[in-house]
């Protein structure tokens, strides 16, 4: 009888221990271990991170970091940390979290446009992927691939690109070069040849057209004006190139030139198209794809001049001769003076 009681007691203790152990295992593997109210959280694991770095990132999102660590060690995840952007969903258990951050590296949509120069572009890109702006800028200049420091911006076409957050600066550059090569299809190359301009020259002209107007409907008309001037060996006399030069002067830092004056036109620079014939040596801005295609598909017409239309902000009046243009220009200058805009 006494022995039966002992056996019964041992059995009960065993059941309790097994129950406790089962509960412990359940909590480690299957109980929800997220500590946030949003539906999802993004976890960013940097290249070269170890488990200590990871747990510091995860700690604030977990109810019980210690139970996560127990399972991570059991699954040998602590020695196999992979960089990237990962998703943790509300209510996930430790097992699901580990599976997600082990193999579910999600992509990002990297977007850039309107970069003023390579360093500006590097800053914009570095805010969207792991690579920092210094490594990006250095990589951009590493190999020119036929570009120089004045034309290098043309390799980076403004758009949205799907790639991994942990894409390196070198891989980003390779991707952009591939996108550039794909963009310059046989059709686009033939159109450039007919103008005739090289792809880089098309990009330079597009950077000017892009700054002249934000109205898509008249971009090809403006492109046609500049191509008429080029073909007739005229000075381009593009105001955006003058502003580009002026903004390099410290006294114009953090200012907006709303009225191009004679003092601006006299600035001696190879980018000043009021002084030097032909295209400037490099891009003055990052042209939109729409502006590039506007140059390639420029409107064939007899206009050689255009001036902003004071009655239709954003649009321009086009003219075939200097007399018409002076009349249009006077109207615009008068409108600026009426608004008190002197510089």
N, C-alpha and C positions, 0 to 999 in steps of 0.2 A: 504493500500500500504506500509505504514511504517512498519507495523507488519510483512508483507511478507518479507521485506528486513532483518528484525531482525532474522526471522526464517531461512531465507536463509544463513545469516551470521553465525548463530549458527550451522546450518547443515554443512557448509563448515569447520568451526573450528573443529567440531566433526570428520569430515572425515580426516582432517589433523592430529588431535590427534590420531585417530584410525590408520591412516597410519603410523604415527611415532611410535606408540606402536607396530604395526605389524612388522615394520622394526626392532625395538628393539628386539622383540621376535625372529625374524628370525636370527638376528646376534648372539643372545645368543645360539640358538639351532641348527641352520642349516648352518651358514656361516663357512667356513674353518677357523680354529684357530691355525694352526701349523706354526711355524716360523723356519723351517729347510728345507734344500734342499735335504737331503737324503730321500730315499724311506721309511725308517722306523727308529724309535728311540726306544731304550730299556729304560724303566723306572724301577728302582730298589727301592722298598718300603721296608724298614727294619721293622722287627718285633717290635711292640710297637710304631710305628710312629703315630703322630696325623696329623690333616689337615694342620697345619702350616709347619710341616716337608715335607708333600707332595707338597704343593704349592711352597716351596723353590726349590724342585727338578724339578717341572714342569715349573716354571717361565721362565727359559731360552729357553724352547721349544715352548712357546705359544706367539701368537701375542698380545692377550688381556687376561691376567690372571684374571682381574676383572670380565669379562663376564663369564669366566669359573666358578668362585666362586659363582656367582649368581645362575647358574643352579645347581651346586653341592649342594648348600643349598636347593634348591627347590626339588631336588631328594633325599634329606636326605643322600647324600653320605659323607658329612663332618663328620658324626658320625659313619661311617661304613668303615673305612680305613682298607684294607686288605694287608698283606705283600706279597711280591713276585716279580717276574720279569714279566713285561708287555710290550706289543708292542703298539706304537702309529705310525700310518701310515701318510705319508704326505697327507695333504688335509683334514684330519678328522675334523669334527665339535665337539663342546663341548659335545654334546649328545653321539656321537660315542666314544669320548675319555673316558668319564665317564663309559660307558658300558664296554669298553675294560679293564680299570684298576680296575673295580669292580669285574669282573668275569672271565677274560681271563688270568689267571696265567699260563705262559708258562714254559716248562721244560728246563733244561740245560743238556748237555752231559758232565758229569764230567769224566775226564781222569787222571789216574795216573799210573806211572811205575818208576822203578829205584830208589825208595825211599831208602835211606841208613838206616833209622831207623824211629821209630814212630814219633819223633818230626819233622823230615824231611817230612814225609807223611802229618802230620797236617798242615805244612806250604803250601804244594802243594795244598791240598784240600781247605784250607781257601781262596785261591785266586780264587776259582771257585764257592763257595757257601757263604751264609751269615755268617755262623758260623766262629768265629775267631780261630786262631791256638791254643791259650791257652785253650779255652773251648774244642776244639777237642782233644788235647793231654790229658787233664784231664779226659775226657770221655773215651778215649781209655783205660786208666789205671783203671777206676772205677770198672769194673767187668771183671775178666779175662776169664770167660767162658771156663775154662780148660787150658788156656794159662798162661805163666808167662812172666815177663818183657823181657826175652831173646827170647821167641818164639811168642810173641804177633803179630809181623809183619806178621806172616804166615796167620793170619785171613783176611788180606786185599789183595785180589787178583787183580793184575794189569789188568785193563780193562777199558772200557768206560761204564759209568752207567748213565741212564736217570733218573733224579729226579728233584724236584723243587728247585729253587735257595734258597728259605727260609727254606730248610730242616735243622732241628736243629742238633747239634752234637750228641745228644742221638739217634735221628732217623737215622742219617747216620750210626752210629755204628750198630744199629739193622739191617739196610739194608745190611751192609757188612757181618754180621754174617749169615744172611739168604742166601746170595750169596755163602758164604763159605760152608755152609751145603748142598746147592744144587750142588755145584761143586764136593763135595765128594760123588759121586753116588755109587751105589752098585758095579758097574764095577770097578771104581777106587779104592774103598776100598778093593776089592778082589785082585786086582793087587798088592796093597801095602802089603797085608797079605802074598802073595806068595813070596815076596822078601827075608825075611820078614822085613817090616818097618811099623811104625805107620804113619799116615798122617803127623804129625809134623816132624818126621824124614825124610820123603820124601821131605818135604819143605826145611829142613836144607840142605840135599844133593843137592837139586835142586838149592839152592842159591849158592852153590859152582860151580856146573856145569854151571850155568848162567854166572859166572864170568870167567870161563875158556875159553869160546869161544862164539862168536857171529854168528858163522856159524851154522845154524840150522841143516844142513845135518850131522854134526858130534856130535851133543849133546848126542844122545843115545849111541854112541860109547864111549864117555868120561864117561857117566854114568855107562856103563858096566865095565870100568876100575876100578872105585871106588867101585862098588859092588863086583867085584872080590877080591879087597883088603879087604873089610869088611868081606866077607865070609871066607877069609883065615887068618883072624886076623892080618892083616898087618896094619902098620901106613898108614893113607890116604896120607900123605905128599902132601897136596894140597897147592900150592903157594898162591892162593887167601886168604886162612885163615891166612897165615903169613902176607900178606899185610894188612889185616883187623886189625890185632893186632898192626902192626907197625904204622898205621895211627892214632892210639889212642895216640901215643906219640907226644907231642906238636912240637917236632923238625921236624916232617914230615908234619906238617900242610901246606896246599896249595902247596904240592909237589906231584910228580907222581913217584912212584917206578916202574921203567921199567926193573930192573934187581934185582932179589932176591939174596941177598948175605948171607954168613955164619952168619954174625952178626944178620940178620933178623931171621934166623932159630933158633937161640939160645934164642929168647925172650920167657921168661917163662909165658905162658898163657894157660888156658884151651882151648882156641880157636886154639892154635898152633898145627896143626895135624902132625908136624914133631916130636913133643915131646909126645903128648898124643894120645893113640889109640882111635879108634871109631870116631863117629861124634862129632863135637863141640856141646856145650850146646844150641846154638841158631843159628839163621840165620845170615849170614854175609852180605846179601843184599836181596832185594826183587826179588824173582825169577819170570821169565815170566811163563805164563801158558804153553808155549812151552817147557820150561826147566822142569817143573813139570811132564808133560806128557812124556818127554824124559827119566826121571828116572823110571816112571811107566812102560814104554815100552822100557826099556834099551836093548841094543844089547848084545846078548849072544855071547861071544868070549873068546879068551885065552890071550888077551892083559892085561898087568899089568902096563904098562908105556906109557907115551906119552910126546912129546916135540914139541915145536913150529917149524914149517917148514919154514926155512929162504927163501926157493924158492917159497913158496906159502903163503904170508902173510895172517894171519887169520886162517890158517889151521894147523894141527898137524900131526906129524909122530908117529905111534903107534908101540909098541914093545912088544914081548912076554917075553923077558928075559933082564937081566941087561946089558949084553954085547951089544945088539942091541941098548938099550936105551942110553948107554953112548956114543955110536957113534953118535946117533941123537942129543943128548944134546951138544956134542962138536961142531957139525956143527952150532947149534944155537948160542952158546956162542961165537964162532969165528965170526959169522955174527954181533953180538952185538958189539964186540970189534972193528971190522972193521968200524963200524958206529960211534965209539967213545962213545958208551953208557956204562958207568961204574957204574951207580947206578939207 
